[in-house]
Amino acid sequence: MKPAIKVLILNDDGDKIFGEGPYRLLKAVEATGSLRQAAMGMEMAYTKARKILLNAEKGLGVQLVIPTTGGSHGGGSVLSPEAKEFLEKFEHFRQRSKEENARIYEEIFGDYGK
């Protein structure tokens, strides 16, 4: 047996603002330079990706992705400085949460089931 934890950030009403889905989407935007390409890579409709992004931006109160339009190579998207900072904090929070969860699990369950 081993513990598992799902890290989410909720608003005051208990609605999901941010979690693994938005995290993975933003990392894919960072890697591809495009929200559309990120959505395709995740086998997700662009409209769903856009909805996830807008929900996260609304909940966090910051712009996460800066779109670029036109040009000879078409448009694209880059992460805002606020998004990069938030992702770094989320990664740290997620890691610390998993470590603490494992510590608590060991404290409570110890050798149970071994």
SERO-4910 file (N, C-alpha, C, O; in steps of 0.05 Angstrom, whole numbers):
BEGIN
 pado doro    nc1    nc2    nc3   cac1   cac2   cac3    cc1    cc2    cc3    oc1    oc2    oc3
  Met    A     17    -24      0      0      0      0     18     25      0     40     25     10
  Lys    A      7     46    -12     21     71    -11      0     94    -14    -22     89    -25
  Pro    A      6    117     -3    -13    139     -4    -13    153    -31      6    151    -46
  Ala    A    -35    166    -37    -37    183    -61    -52    208    -53    -69    208    -35
  Ile    A    -45    230    -66    -58    255    -59    -63    270    -85    -46    270   -104
  Lys    A    -86    283    -87    -93    299   -110    -93    328   -101   -108    336    -83
  Val    A    -76    344   -113    -72    372   -104    -90    390   -122    -87    390   -146
  Leu    A   -107    404   -109   -125    423   -122   -125    449   -108   -119    451    -84
  Ile    A   -131    471   -122   -135    497   -110   -164    504   -116   -173    505   -139
  Leu    A   -179    510    -95   -207    516    -97   -212    545    -89   -196    557    -74
  Asn    A   -234    557    -99   -242    583    -89   -257    581    -63   -261    559    -53
  Asp    A   -266    603    -52   -280    603    -26   -306    587    -27   -316    578     -6
  Asp    A   -318    584    -51   -343    569    -54   -338    539    -58   -357    524    -60
  Gly    A   -313    531    -60   -306    503    -64   -304    495    -93   -302    471    -99
  Asp    A   -305    514   -111   -302    508   -139   -273    506   -147   -256    522   -138
  Lys    A   -267    487   -164   -239    482   -173   -229    506   -190   -242    514   -209
  Ile    A   -206    516   -182   -193    537   -197   -169    525   -213   -165    532   -236
  Phe    A   -154    508   -199   -129    498   -211   -122    471   -200   -127    465   -176
  Gly    A   -112    454   -218   -103    427   -210    -85    416   -232    -73    431   -247
  Glu    A    -84    390   -233    -66    376   -253    -73    383   -282    -55    386   -298
  Gly    A    -99    384   -288   -107    390   -316    -97    417   -326    -83    418   -346
  Pro    A   -104    439   -312    -94    465   -320    -63    466   -319    -50    479   -335
  Tyr    A    -51    452   -299    -22    452   -297    -10    439   -323      8    451   -335
  Arg    A    -20    416   -330    -10    402   -354    -14    419   -379      3    420   -397
  Leu    A    -37    432   -381    -44    449   -404    -24    472   -406    -13    477   -427
  Leu    A    -18    486   -384      1    508   -385     29    498   -391     44    512   -406
  Lys    A     37    475   -381     64    465   -387     65    458   -417     86    462   -430
  Ala    A     43    448   -428     43    442   -457     43    467   -474     56    468   -495
  Val    A     30    488   -465     31    514   -479     60    524   -478     71    534   -498
  Glu    A     73    522   -455    101    530   -453    119    515   -472    137    526   -484
  Ala    A    114    489   -475    130    472   -492    125    476   -522    144    475   -538
  Thr    A    100    481   -529     93    483   -558     91    511   -568     93    516   -592
  Gly    A     87    530   -550     83    558   -559     56    563   -570     52    582   -585
  Ser    A     37    545   -564     10    548   -576    -11    534   -559     -7    511   -551
  Leu    A    -32    548   -553    -54    535   -539    -67    514   -555    -74    493   -545
  Arg    A    -70    519   -581    -83    499   -599    -66    474   -601    -76    452   -599
  Gln    A    -40    477   -603    -22    453   -604    -21    439   -578    -20    414   -577
  Ala    A    -22    454   -556    -23    441   -529    -48    425   -526    -47    402   -517
  Ala    A    -71    436   -535    -96    421   -533    -95    396   -550   -104    374   -541
  Met    A    -85    398   -574    -83    375   -592    -66    353   -580    -72    330   -581
  Gly    A    -43    361   -568    -25    343   -556    -38    328   -532    -30    306   -525
  Met    A    -57    341   -519    -71    329   -497    -97    315   -506   -112    305   -489
  Glu    A   -101    314   -532   -125    302   -544   -150    315   -532   -169    302   -523
  Met    A   -150    342   -532   -171    358   -520   -180    378   -541   -164    388   -556
  Ala    A   -206    383   -542   -216    404   -560   -205    431   -552   -201    437   -528
  Tyr    A   -199    448   -572   -189    475   -566   -208    490   -549   -200    504   -530
  Thr    A   -234    487   -554   -254    502   -538   -253    493   -509   -257    510   -491
  Lys    A   -248    468   -503   -246    459   -476   -221    470   -463   -221    478   -440
  Ala    A   -199    470   -477   -174    481   -467   -177    510   -461   -168    520   -440
  Arg    A   -190    525   -478   -195    553   -474   -212    558   -449   -207    576   -433
  Lys    A   -233    541   -445   -250    543   -422   -235    538   -396   -238    552   -377
  Ile    A   -218    517   -396   -201    511   -373   -183    535   -366   -180    543   -343
  Leu    A   -171    546   -387   -153    568   -384   -168    593   -373   -158    606   -354
  Leu    A   -191    599   -384   -206    623   -375   -216    619   -346   -216    638   -331
  Asn    A   -224    595   -339   -232    589   -312   -209    594   -292   -213    606   -271
  Ala    A   -186    584   -299   -162    587   -282   -155    617   -280   -149    626   -258
  Glu    A   -155    631   -302   -148    660   -302   -168    675   -284   -160    692   -269
  Lys    A   -194    669   -287   -214    683   -271   -210    677   -242   -211    695   -225
  Gly    A   -206    652   -235   -203    644   -207   -178    655   -194   -178    662   -171
  Leu    A   -156    656   -210   -131    666   -199   -128    696   -201   -112    709   -186
  Gly    A   -144    708   -218   -143    737   -222   -119    747   -237   -111    770   -233
  Val    A   -107    730   -253    -84    738   -269    -86    727   -297    -99    706   -301
  Gln    A    -74    740   -316    -72    729   -343    -50    708   -344    -27    714   -336
  Leu    A    -56    684   -353    -37    663   -353    -23    659   -379      1    652   -381
  Val    A    -37    664   -401    -26    660   -428    -29    686   -444    -51    699   -444
  Ile    A     -8    694   -457     -8    717   -474     -9    708   -503     11    697   -513
  Pro    A    -31    713   -518    -33    704   -545    -17    723   -564    -16    747   -558
  Thr    A     -6    712   -585      6    729   -605     -9    722   -631    -16    699   -636
  Thr    A    -13    742   -647    -29    738   -672    -12    743   -697      8    758   -697
  Gly    A    -21    729   -718    -10    734   -745     19    729   -749     31    712   -735
  Gly    A     30    744   -767     58    740   -775     61    719   -795     41    705   -802
  Ser    A     85    715   -805     89    696   -827     86    667   -817     81    649   -833
  His    A     89    662   -791     86    635   -781     60    631   -765     57    611   -751
  Gly    A     42    650   -768     17    648   -753     19    657   -725     40    668   -717
  Gly    A     -2    653   -709     -2    662   -681     10    641   -663     20    620   -671
  Gly    A      8    647   -637     18    628   -617     10    639   -590     -6    657   -587
  Ser    A     22    627   -570     17    635   -542     42    631   -526     58    612   -530
  Val    A     46    649   -507     68    646   -487     56    649   -459     36    662   -456
  Leu    A     70    638   -440     61    641   -412     68    669   -402     90    679   -408
  Ser    A     50    680   -387     56    706   -375     76    702   -352     79    680   -343
  Pro    A     89    723   -344    107    721   -321     92    711   -296    103    696   -281
  Glu    A     67    720   -293     51    710   -270     46    680   -272     46    667   -251
  Ala    A     42    670   -296     37    642   -299     62    626   -292     60    606   -278
  Lys    A     85    635   -301    110    621   -295    115    621   -265    123    600   -254
  Glu    A    110    643   -251    113    644   -222     93    626   -208    100    612   -190
  Phe    A     68    626   -218     48    609   -206     54    580   -209     51    564   -191
  Leu    A     63    572   -233     70    544   -238     92    535   -220     92    513   -209
  Glu    A    112    552   -216    134    545   -198    124    541   -169    132    522   -156
  Lys    A    106    558   -160     95    556   -133     77    531   -131     78    517   -111
  Phe    A     61    526   -152     44    502   -152     61    476   -151     54    458   -136
  Glu    A     82    475   -167    100    452   -166    111    448   -138    113    425   -128
  His    A    120    469   -126    131    468    -99    110    458    -79    115    441    -62
  Phe    A     86    470    -81     64    463    -63     56    434    -67     51    419    -47
  Arg    A     54    425    -92     47    397    -98     68    378    -87     61    357    -75
  Gln    A     93    384    -90    115    367    -80    114    365    -50    116    343    -38
  Arg    A    112    388    -36    111    389     -7     86    374      3     88    361     24
  Ser    A     64    377    -11     39    363     -2     43    333     -4     34    318     14
  Lys    A     55    323    -25     60    294    -28     79    284     -7     75    263      4
  Glu    A    100    299     -1    119    291     20    106    290     47    110    271     62
  Glu    A     90    310     53     77    311     79     56    289     81     52    276    102
  Asn    A     42    284     59     22    262     59     35    235     64     25    219     79
  Ala    A     58    231     51     73    206     55     82    203     85     81    181     96
  Arg    A     91    225     96    100    225    124     76    218    143     79    201    161
  Ile    A     54    231    138     30    226    155     21    197    152     13    184    171
  Tyr    A     21    188    127     12    160    122     30    140    137     20    122    150
  Glu    A     56    144    136     75    127    150     70    128    180     71    108    194
  Glu    A     66    152    190     61    156    219     36    141    228     35    128    249
  Ile    A     15    141    212    -10    129    219    -11     99    213    -20     84    230
  Phe    A     -3     92    189     -5     64    181     19     47    186     18     23    189
  Gly    A     43     60    186     68     45    191     70     20    175     71     21    150
  Asp    A     71     -3    188     75    -29    175     49    -42    169     49    -66    162
  Tyr    A     26    -29    171      0    -41    167     -1    -53    138      5    -39    119
  Gly    A     -9    -78    137    -12    -91    111     14   -101     98     13   -111     76
  Lys    A     36   -100    113     61   -109    102     66   -137    109     87   -149    102
***
